Amino acid sequence: MRSHFRNLAGWLPLELIGWAGGFIFLAAMNPAQPAPFDICLFKKMGLPFCPGCGLGRSLSLLLHGDPIHSFLTHPLGLPAFLILSVRIITLSHRLLNRTRAPMPKTLS
């Protein structure tokens, strides 16, 4: 049973699903409204500064076509967007060219 899950994990593009799903979520999010939840550990610990706060909103603004406010929200939004976009394209290319492990025979 364990090897079945290991084979399935080798076939499913989990990283691709995660990054693309994150972009879809950020594109669907309204950046003008406050976030529905806050997962910042720095804020939860009471620290005044977090280097990552605003990065998600910055990416959302960029996906909504507002690069100026995106940069003002977090200056690393554009580099993060470019890096993640290249990663998504690379993973998609691998998946389409089947350079990953083939689908397990038990699932076909």
Phi, psi and omega in degrees: 000320180296319181293330176298315179292325177296318177295318180295318179295328177287338182267321182288133178276070186299320180295317178298316179298319180295311181292315180294320177297322177296317177296319179296317178299315181292327178289328180279339182287143175271109184291346180280341180265153177294152181296145181291338178209159181237122181248015182289117179289329179297315178294320180295332178273356178086012179281143185282342185230138175229124182291342183258347182297132180096350181292318178296317178295323178297316177295321179296316177298321179295319178291338176269005175083030180237075185292331181292309178293330176299314180294321180292330178288314178203119184295342180266009179297313181294313177299321178296319178298316181295316180296314181292325178296316178297321179295317179297317179296318179298313180295322178295319179298316178298317182295317181291330180267002176055043176274354176275180179297142180292161180298136180299144183295335181289342181262347183272000000 
